[in-house]
Amino acid sequence: MKNIIDLLGKESDYYLNHECKTIDKSLLHLPGSDTIDRIWIDSDRNLPTLNSLQRLLNHGRLGGTGYVSILPVDQGIEHTAGASFAPNPLYFDPENIVKLAIEGGCNGVASTFGVLSSVARKYAHKIPFIVKLNHNELLTYPNSYNQVMFGTVEDAWNMGATAVGATIYFGSEESRRQIVEVAEAFDYAHELGMATILWCYLRNNDFKKDGVDYHSAADLTGQANHLGVTIKADIVKQKLPSNNGGFKAIHFGKTDERMYTKLTSDHPIDLCRYQVANGYMGRVGLINSGGASSGASDLHEAVVTAIVNKRAGGMGLISGRKAFQKPMNEGVELLNAIQDVYLNKDITIA
């Protein structure tokens, strides 16, 4: 705890002692060692899917806590391999991606069909595989923001995947097609006994207004989460909220002023709790993304994000670039620092 306080410095009181006066913690379904028995046992998920969820929750340093730490490396497609791996060319080799997840004590590794299939026989039984079904590739010119399927659910099952992942760009012109595609894919994944994780991202140039970017606004991302759990995602991935009031700024959608006065405040933990609430009050776990690598500030940013997520009622972090865009030993240290937040019993729900 002393290391965390030293790392936060003057911010330690702001993050560690904040009391949430918006959505009370008693209303939340919080992560725990009994998550499957307490939360998921009443759902329609079949037994193999419950087994897959339990396997994911039982693996790595956070195994048995109800929290997860996942390494996601799909940036080779989503951004370009060169831009992603130039800081550390080691990760052009898929085996090193999986090794980082194992050495880093992660619950699972999320990556592309190509990455995971190339080493599946060696590693699928050693760490839970999360196969990302769709991607936005940036070689088409001019660039567009559209997620397309790169493989099938059955392909993921055949390589021994524990879960499948997918992205929907809510708010984009293609979002309704993506909703249908991903809903059908998740239904089939559950039928085969795999868990489902949805990247609930927003993409629309009109979500920027008067110089403010609302792609990570609590009200917009919260609604994206709510759409995601509606198509039966077992876990939702979302960016940590950086502001609020997207609906009001854009003059779009339906709102109630209590969304901004009673259910949220301007504190990051309260904004994140609104995201948790939109996942059926935590029945569907929220994992926040670690974001881009900023260099020297990566450790501080990762720990802050983990504290905000945990104290809000989330179930973990999915951090990629901050870990793999540096030497492997430093990546392992960063992943362990994130996990230490969730293992620390003094960091409690706000």
C-alpha positions as a Markdown table, in Angstrom:
| # | Residue | x | y | z |
|---|---|---|---|---|
| 1 | Met | 0.0 | 0.0 | 0.0 |
| 2 | Lys | 2.9 | 2.3 | 0.8 |
| 3 | Asn | 4.2 | 1.9 | -2.8 |
| 4 | Ile | 0.8 | 2.8 | -4.2 |
| 5 | Ile | 0.5 | 5.9 | -2.0 |
| 6 | Asp | 4.0 | 7.0 | -3.0 |
| 7 | Leu | 3.1 | 6.5 | -6.7 |
| 8 | Leu | -0.1 | 8.5 | -6.4 |
| 9 | Gly | 1.6 | 11.3 | -4.3 |
| 10 | Lys | -0.7 | 14.2 | -3.8 |
| 11 | Glu | -3.5 | 12.3 | -5.6 |
| 12 | Ser | -3.7 | 9.5 | -3.1 |
| 13 | Asp | -6.4 | 11.0 | -1.0 |
| 14 | Tyr | -8.5 | 11.9 | -4.1 |
| 15 | Tyr | -8.5 | 8.3 | -5.4 |
| 16 | Leu | -8.2 | 6.2 | -2.2 |
| 17 | Asn | -10.5 | 8.0 | 0.2 |
| 18 | His | -13.3 | 9.1 | -2.2 |
| 19 | Glu | -16.8 | 8.3 | -0.9 |
| 20 | Cys | -19.3 | 7.6 | -3.6 |
| 21 | Lys | -22.6 | 9.5 | -2.9 |
| 22 | Thr | -24.2 | 8.8 | -6.2 |
| 23 | Ile | -25.1 | 5.1 | -6.8 |
| 24 | Asp | -24.7 | 3.3 | -3.5 |
| 25 | Lys | -22.3 | 0.3 | -3.4 |
| 26 | Ser | -25.0 | -1.8 | -1.7 |
| 27 | Leu | -26.9 | -1.9 | -5.0 |
| 28 | Leu | -24.0 | -3.4 | -6.9 |
| 29 | His | -23.2 | -7.0 | -7.7 |
| 30 | Leu | -19.5 | -7.0 | -6.8 |
| 31 | Pro | -16.7 | -9.3 | -8.0 |
| 32 | Gly | -15.8 | -12.1 | -5.6 |
| 33 | Ser | -14.6 | -15.7 | -5.3 |
| 34 | Asp | -18.2 | -16.8 | -5.7 |
| 35 | Thr | -19.1 | -14.8 | -8.8 |
| 36 | Ile | -20.4 | -17.8 | -10.7 |
| 37 | Asp | -22.4 | -19.2 | -7.9 |
| 38 | Arg | -23.8 | -15.8 | -6.7 |
| 39 | Ile | -24.4 | -14.0 | -10.0 |
| 40 | Trp | -24.3 | -16.3 | -13.0 |
| 41 | Ile | -25.9 | -19.4 | -11.7 |
| 42 | Asp | -29.4 | -17.9 | -12.2 |
| 43 | Ser | -28.7 | -16.9 | -15.8 |
| 44 | Asp | -29.4 | -18.9 | -19.0 |
| 45 | Arg | -25.7 | -19.6 | -19.6 |
| 46 | Asn | -25.2 | -23.3 | -20.2 |
| 47 | Leu | -22.8 | -25.4 | -18.0 |
| 48 | Pro | -19.9 | -25.3 | -20.5 |
| 49 | Thr | -20.1 | -21.5 | -20.6 |
| 50 | Leu | -20.1 | -21.3 | -16.8 |
| 51 | Asn | -17.0 | -23.6 | -16.8 |
| 52 | Ser | -15.3 | -21.2 | -19.3 |
| 53 | Leu | -16.1 | -18.2 | -17.1 |
| 54 | Gln | -14.8 | -20.0 | -14.1 |
| 55 | Arg | -11.6 | -21.0 | -15.9 |
| 56 | Leu | -11.0 | -17.4 | -16.8 |
| 57 | Leu | -11.7 | -16.2 | -13.3 |
| 58 | Asn | -9.5 | -18.9 | -11.7 |
| 59 | His | -6.3 | -18.3 | -13.8 |
| 60 | Gly | -3.3 | -16.1 | -13.0 |
| 61 | Arg | -2.3 | -14.0 | -10.0 |
| 62 | Leu | -5.9 | -12.8 | -9.6 |
| 63 | Gly | -7.3 | -16.3 | -9.8 |
| 64 | Gly | -10.2 | -16.8 | -7.3 |
| 65 | Thr | -10.7 | -13.1 | -6.5 |
| 66 | Gly | -13.4 | -12.4 | -9.1 |
| 67 | Tyr | -11.2 | -9.8 | -10.7 |
| 68 | Val | -9.4 | -10.2 | -14.1 |
| 69 | Ser | -6.2 | -8.9 | -15.7 |
| 70 | Ile | -6.2 | -9.5 | -19.4 |
| 71 | Leu | -3.5 | -8.8 | -22.0 |
| 72 | Pro | -5.0 | -7.7 | -25.3 |
| 73 | Val | -2.8 | -7.5 | -28.4 |
| 74 | Asp | -4.8 | -6.9 | -31.6 |
| 75 | Gln | -3.1 | -3.7 | -32.5 |
| 76 | Gly | -1.2 | -5.3 | -35.3 |
| 77 | Ile | -4.5 | -5.2 | -37.2 |
| 78 | Glu | -6.3 | -2.3 | -35.5 |
| 79 | His | -3.4 | 0.1 | -35.8 |
| 80 | Thr | -0.6 | -1.5 | -38.0 |
| 81 | Ala | 2.0 | -4.0 | -36.9 |
| 82 | Gly | 4.9 | -1.7 | -37.5 |
| 83 | Ala | 3.5 | 1.1 | -35.3 |
| 84 | Ser | 2.5 | -1.3 | -32.6 |
| 85 | Phe | 5.7 | -3.4 | -32.4 |
| 86 | Ala | 8.4 | -1.0 | -33.4 |
| 87 | Pro | 9.0 | -0.1 | -29.7 |
| 88 | Asn | 9.7 | -3.8 | -29.1 |
| 89 | Pro | 10.0 | -6.0 | -32.3 |
| 90 | Leu | 10.0 | -9.1 | -30.0 |
| 91 | Tyr | 6.2 | -9.1 | -30.2 |
| 92 | Phe | 6.1 | -9.6 | -34.0 |
| 93 | Asp | 6.4 | -13.2 | -32.8 |
| 94 | Pro | 3.1 | -14.4 | -31.4 |
| 95 | Glu | 4.7 | -16.7 | -28.9 |
| 96 | Asn | 6.2 | -13.8 | -27.0 |
| 97 | Ile | 2.7 | -12.2 | -26.7 |
| 98 | Val | 1.5 | -15.3 | -25.0 |
| 99 | Lys | 4.6 | -15.6 | -22.9 |
| 100 | Leu | 4.1 | -12.0 | -21.6 |
| 101 | Ala | 0.6 | -12.9 | -20.6 |
| 102 | Ile | 1.8 | -16.0 | -18.7 |
| 103 | Glu | 4.8 | -14.3 | -17.1 |
| 104 | Gly | 2.7 | -11.3 | -16.2 |
| 105 | Gly | 0.2 | -13.5 | -14.3 |
| 106 | Cys | -2.8 | -12.6 | -16.5 |
| 107 | Asn | -6.1 | -14.3 | -16.4 |
| 108 | Gly | -6.1 | -14.6 | -20.2 |
| 109 | Val | -4.6 | -13.3 | -23.4 |
| 110 | Ala | -6.8 | -11.7 | -26.1 |
| 111 | Ser | -5.6 | -11.5 | -29.7 |
| 112 | Thr | -6.3 | -12.3 | -33.3 |
| 113 | Phe | -7.1 | -15.6 | -35.0 |
| 114 | Gly | -3.6 | -15.6 | -36.6 |
| 115 | Val | -1.7 | -14.8 | -33.4 |
| 116 | Leu | -3.4 | -17.4 | -31.2 |
| 117 | Ser | -3.8 | -20.1 | -33.8 |
| 118 | Ser | -0.1 | -20.1 | -34.6 |
| 119 | Val | 0.8 | -21.2 | -31.0 |
| 120 | Ala | -2.6 | -22.8 | -29.9 |
| 121 | Arg | -1.3 | -26.4 | -29.6 |
| 122 | Lys | 1.5 | -25.3 | -27.3 |
| 123 | Tyr | -0.4 | -22.7 | -25.1 |
| 124 | Ala | -4.2 | -23.0 | -25.3 |
| 125 | His | -4.2 | -25.4 | -22.3 |
| 126 | Lys | -1.8 | -23.2 | -20.3 |
| 127 | Ile | -3.6 | -19.9 | -20.4 |
| 128 | Pro | -7.2 | -19.0 | -21.4 |
| 129 | Phe | -7.4 | -17.8 | -25.0 |
| 130 | Ile | -9.8 | -15.0 | -25.9 |
| 131 | Val | -10.1 | -14.9 | -29.7 |
| 132 | Lys | -11.0 | -11.5 | -31.2 |
| 133 | Leu | -13.6 | -12.2 | -33.9 |
| 134 | Asn | -13.7 | -8.9 | -35.7 |
| 135 | His | -11.4 | -5.9 | -36.4 |
| 136 | Asn | -11.1 | -2.6 | -38.1 |
| 137 | Glu | -8.1 | -2.6 | -40.4 |
| 138 | Leu | -6.5 | 0.6 | -41.4 |
| 139 | Leu | -5.0 | -0.3 | -44.8 |
| 140 | Thr | -8.1 | 0.6 | -46.7 |
| 141 | Tyr | -7.8 | 4.2 | -48.0 |
| 142 | Pro | -9.2 | 6.5 | -47.1 |
| 143 | Asn | -9.6 | 5.1 | -43.6 |
| 144 | Ser | -13.0 | 4.2 | -42.4 |
| 145 | Tyr | -14.2 | 2.9 | -39.0 |
| 146 | Asn | -15.9 | -0.5 | -39.5 |
| 147 | Gln | -15.5 | -3.8 | -37.7 |
| 148 | Val | -15.6 | -6.8 | -40.0 |
| 149 | Met | -15.4 | -10.5 | -39.1 |
| 150 | Phe | -12.0 | -12.1 | -39.6 |
| 151 | Gly | -13.0 | -15.7 | -38.8 |
| 152 | Thr | -15.8 | -17.8 | -37.3 |
| 153 | Val | -16.9 | -18.8 | -33.8 |
| 154 | Glu | -16.3 | -22.4 | -34.7 |
| 155 | Asp | -12.7 | -21.6 | -35.6 |
| 156 | Ala | -12.2 | -20.1 | -32.2 |
| 157 | Trp | -13.7 | -23.1 | -30.5 |
| 158 | Asn | -11.5 | -25.5 | -32.5 |
| 159 | Met | -8.3 | -23.8 | -31.3 |
| 160 | Gly | -9.4 | -24.3 | -27.7 |
| 161 | Ala | -10.5 | -20.8 | -26.9 |
| 162 | Thr | -12.1 | -20.1 | -23.5 |
| 163 | Ala | -13.8 | -17.0 | -24.8 |
| 164 | Val | -14.4 | -14.9 | -27.9 |
| 165 | Gly | -14.2 | -11.1 | -28.1 |
| 166 | Ala | -15.6 | -8.6 | -30.5 |
| 167 | Thr | -15.9 | -4.9 | -31.0 |
| 168 | Ile | -19.0 | -2.8 | -31.9 |
| 169 | Tyr | -18.5 | 0.8 | -32.9 |
| 170 | Phe | -21.7 | 2.2 | -31.4 |
| 171 | Gly | -22.8 | 5.4 | -33.0 |
| 172 | Ser | -21.2 | 4.6 | -36.4 |
| 173 | Glu | -23.1 | 4.1 | -39.6 |
| 174 | Glu | -22.3 | 0.4 | -39.6 |
| 175 | Ser | -23.2 | -0.2 | -35.9 |
| 176 | Arg | -26.6 | -1.9 | -36.5 |
| 177 | Arg | -25.0 | -4.4 | -38.9 |
| 178 | Gln | -22.3 | -5.0 | -36.3 |
| 179 | Ile | -24.9 | -5.5 | -33.5 |
| 180 | Val | -26.6 | -8.2 | -35.5 |
| 181 | Glu | -23.4 | -9.9 | -36.4 |
| 182 | Val | -22.0 | -9.9 | -32.9 |
| 183 | Ala | -25.3 | -10.9 | -31.3 |
| 184 | Glu | -25.4 | -14.0 | -33.6 |
| 185 | Ala | -21.8 | -14.8 | -32.9 |
| 186 | Phe | -22.2 | -14.5 | -29.1 |
| 187 | Asp | -25.2 | -16.7 | -29.2 |
| 188 | Tyr | -23.3 | -19.4 | -31.1 |
| 189 | Ala | -20.3 | -19.0 | -28.8 |
| 190 | His | -22.5 | -19.6 | -25.7 |
| 191 | Glu | -24.0 | -22.6 | -27.5 |
| 192 | Leu | -20.5 | -24.0 | -27.9 |
| 193 | Gly | -19.6 | -23.1 | -24.2 |
| 194 | Met | -17.4 | -20.1 | -24.7 |
| 195 | Ala | -17.6 | -16.9 | -22.7 |
| 196 | Thr | -18.1 | -13.6 | -24.5 |
| 197 | Ile | -16.4 | -10.2 | -24.1 |
| 198 | Leu | -17.5 | -7.1 | -26.0 |
| 199 | Trp | -15.4 | -4.0 | -26.7 |
| 200 | Cys | -18.2 | -1.4 | -26.4 |
| 201 | Tyr | -16.5 | 1.5 | -28.2 |
| 202 | Leu | -18.0 | 4.6 | -29.7 |
| 203 | Arg | -17.1 | 6.0 | -33.2 |
| 204 | Asn | -18.8 | 9.0 | -34.7 |
| 205 | Asn | -17.1 | 12.3 | -35.7 |
| 206 | Asp | -20.2 | 14.2 | -34.4 |
| 207 | Phe | -19.4 | 13.0 | -30.9 |
| 208 | Lys | -16.9 | 15.8 | -30.9 |
| 209 | Lys | -18.4 | 19.2 | -30.1 |
| 210 | Asp | -17.0 | 22.6 | -29.6 |
| 211 | Gly | -13.5 | 21.2 | -29.2 |
| 212 | Val | -14.5 | 18.5 | -26.6 |
| 213 | Asp | -14.3 | 14.8 | -27.4 |
| 214 | Tyr | -17.2 | 12.9 | -25.9 |
| 215 | His | -16.2 | 9.4 | -27.1 |
| 216 | Ser | -15.4 | 8.5 | -23.5 |
| 217 | Ala | -18.2 | 10.5 | -21.9 |
| 218 | Ala | -19.9 | 8.6 | -19.1 |
| 219 | Asp | -23.4 | 9.0 | -20.4 |
| 220 | Leu | -22.5 | 7.8 | -23.9 |
| 221 | Thr | -20.2 | 5.0 | -22.9 |
| 222 | Gly | -22.7 | 3.9 | -20.2 |
| 223 | Gln | -25.4 | 3.5 | -22.9 |
| 224 | Ala | -22.9 | 1.6 | -25.1 |
| 225 | Asn | -22.4 | -0.8 | -22.2 |
| 226 | His | -26.1 | -1.2 | -21.8 |
| 227 | Leu | -26.5 | -2.1 | -25.4 |
| 228 | Gly | -23.6 | -4.5 | -25.1 |
| 229 | Val | -25.0 | -6.5 | -22.2 |
| 230 | Thr | -28.3 | -6.6 | -24.0 |
| 231 | Ile | -26.8 | -8.8 | -26.7 |
| 232 | Lys | -25.4 | -11.1 | -23.9 |
| 233 | Ala | -21.8 | -10.1 | -23.4 |
| 234 | Asp | -20.5 | -11.7 | -20.3 |
| 235 | Ile | -17.9 | -9.0 | -19.8 |
| 236 | Val | -17.8 | -5.5 | -21.3 |
| 237 | Lys | -14.7 | -3.6 | -22.1 |
| 238 | Gln | -14.9 | 0.2 | -22.0 |
| 239 | Lys | -12.6 | 3.2 | -22.0 |
| 240 | Leu | -12.4 | 4.9 | -18.6 |
| 241 | Pro | -14.8 | 7.9 | -18.7 |
| 242 | Ser | -13.0 | 11.2 | -19.0 |
| 243 | Asn | -16.0 | 13.5 | -19.0 |
| 244 | Asn | -19.8 | 13.5 | -19.1 |
| 245 | Gly | -22.7 | 15.2 | -20.8 |
| 246 | Gly | -22.3 | 13.8 | -24.3 |
| 247 | Phe | -26.0 | 13.5 | -25.0 |
| 248 | Lys | -26.6 | 17.1 | -23.9 |
| 249 | Ala | -23.7 | 18.5 | -25.9 |
| 250 | Ile | -24.7 | 16.8 | -29.1 |
| 251 | His | -28.4 | 17.4 | -28.5 |
| 252 | Phe | -29.1 | 13.8 | -29.2 |
| 253 | Gly | -30.9 | 10.9 | -27.4 |
| 254 | Lys | -33.1 | 10.9 | -24.3 |
| 255 | Thr | -31.8 | 12.1 | -21.0 |
| 256 | Asp | -33.0 | 12.8 | -17.4 |
| 257 | Glu | -31.2 | 15.5 | -15.5 |
| 258 | Arg | -30.7 | 13.0 | -12.6 |
| 259 | Met | -28.2 | 11.2 | -14.9 |
| 260 | Tyr | -25.9 | 14.2 | -14.2 |
| 261 | Thr | -26.9 | 15.3 | -10.8 |
| 262 | Lys | -27.9 | 12.1 | -8.8 |
| 263 | Leu | -26.3 | 9.2 | -10.6 |
| 264 | Thr | -22.9 | 10.8 | -11.4 |
| 265 | Ser | -20.6 | 13.5 | -10.2 |
| 266 | Asp | -17.4 | 14.8 | -11.8 |
| 267 | His | -15.2 | 12.4 | -9.9 |
| 268 | Pro | -13.7 | 9.6 | -12.0 |
| 269 | Ile | -14.9 | 6.9 | -9.7 |
| 270 | Asp | -18.5 | 8.1 | -9.8 |
| 271 | Leu | -18.3 | 8.4 | -13.6 |
| 272 | Cys | -17.0 | 4.8 | -13.8 |
| 273 | Arg | -19.7 | 3.6 | -11.4 |
| 274 | Tyr | -22.3 | 4.9 | -13.9 |
| 275 | Gln | -20.7 | 2.5 | -16.5 |
| 276 | Val | -20.9 | -0.3 | -14.0 |
| 277 | Ala | -24.5 | 0.4 | -13.3 |
| 278 | Asn | -25.4 | 0.2 | -17.0 |
| 279 | Gly | -24.0 | -3.4 | -16.9 |
| 280 | Tyr | -27.0 | -4.5 | -14.9 |
| 281 | Met | -25.5 | -3.1 | -11.7 |
| 282 | Gly | -22.4 | -5.2 | -12.1 |
| 283 | Arg | -24.0 | -8.5 | -13.0 |
| 284 | Val | -22.0 | -8.2 | -16.2 |
| 285 | Gly | -18.5 | -7.2 | -15.2 |
| 286 | Leu | -16.8 | -4.0 | -16.5 |
| 287 | Ile | -13.2 | -4.1 | -17.5 |
| 288 | Asn | -11.6 | -0.8 | -18.4 |
| 289 | Ser | -8.9 | -0.4 | -21.1 |
| 290 | Gly | -5.4 | 0.7 | -20.2 |
| 291 | Gly | -5.0 | 3.1 | -23.1 |
| 292 | Ala | -2.0 | 4.1 | -25.2 |
| 293 | Ser | 1.5 | 4.0 | -23.9 |
| 294 | Ser | 2.7 | 7.3 | -22.6 |
| 295 | Gly | 6.2 | 6.3 | -21.6 |
| 296 | Ala | 7.4 | 7.2 | -18.2 |
| 297 | Ser | 3.9 | 7.9 | -16.9 |
| 298 | Asp | 2.5 | 4.4 | -17.8 |
| 299 | Leu | 2.8 | 2.9 | -14.4 |
| 300 | His | 1.1 | 5.8 | -12.7 |
| 301 | Glu | -1.7 | 5.9 | -15.3 |
| 302 | Ala | -2.2 | 2.1 | -15.1 |
| 303 | Val | -2.5 | 2.1 | -11.3 |
| 304 | Val | -4.9 | 5.0 | -11.2 |
| 305 | Thr | -7.1 | 3.3 | -13.8 |
| 306 | Ala | -7.1 | 0.1 | -11.8 |
| 307 | Ile | -8.0 | 2.0 | -8.6 |
| 308 | Val | -10.8 | 3.8 | -10.3 |
| 309 | Asn | -12.2 | 0.6 | -11.8 |
| 310 | Lys | -12.0 | -1.4 | -8.6 |
| 311 | Arg | -13.4 | 1.3 | -6.3 |
| 312 | Ala | -16.2 | 1.9 | -8.8 |
| 313 | Gly | -17.2 | -1.7 | -8.8 |
| 314 | Gly | -15.6 | -3.0 | -11.9 |
| 315 | Met | -13.9 | -6.3 | -12.3 |
| 316 | Gly | -10.5 | -5.5 | -13.8 |
| 317 | Leu | -8.3 | -4.1 | -16.4 |
| 318 | Ile | -7.4 | -5.1 | -20.0 |
| 319 | Ser | -4.0 | -3.4 | -20.7 |
| 320 | Gly | -1.9 | -4.0 | -23.8 |
| 321 | Arg | 0.2 | -1.2 | -25.2 |
| 322 | Lys | 1.4 | -0.1 | -21.8 |
| 323 | Ala | 2.8 | -3.6 | -21.3 |
| 324 | Phe | 4.0 | -4.9 | -24.6 |
| 325 | Gln | 5.6 | -1.6 | -25.9 |
| 326 | Lys | 8.5 | -2.0 | -23.5 |
| 327 | Pro | 11.0 | -4.7 | -22.5 |
| 328 | Met | 9.3 | -7.9 | -21.3 |
| 329 | Asn | 10.5 | -7.6 | -17.7 |
| 330 | Glu | 9.1 | -4.1 | -17.5 |
| 331 | Gly | 5.8 | -5.2 | -19.1 |
| 332 | Val | 5.5 | -8.0 | -16.4 |
| 333 | Glu | 6.2 | -5.4 | -13.7 |
| 334 | Leu | 3.4 | -3.1 | -15.0 |
| 335 | Leu | 0.9 | -6.0 | -15.2 |
| 336 | Asn | 1.8 | -7.1 | -11.7 |
| 337 | Ala | 1.4 | -3.5 | -10.4 |
| 338 | Ile | -2.2 | -3.5 | -11.9 |
| 339 | Gln | -2.9 | -6.8 | -10.3 |
| 340 | Asp | -1.6 | -5.7 | -6.9 |
| 341 | Val | -4.3 | -3.0 | -6.8 |
| 342 | Tyr | -7.0 | -5.8 | -7.0 |
| 343 | Leu | -5.1 | -8.0 | -4.5 |
| 344 | Asn | -4.8 | -5.1 | -2.0 |
| 345 | Lys | -7.7 | -5.5 | 0.5 |
| 346 | Asp | -7.1 | -1.9 | 1.8 |
| 347 | Ile | -8.4 | -0.6 | -1.6 |
| 348 | Thr | -12.1 | -1.0 | -1.1 |
| 349 | Ile | -15.3 | -0.2 | -3.0 |
| 350 | Ala | -16.2 | 3.5 | -2.7 |
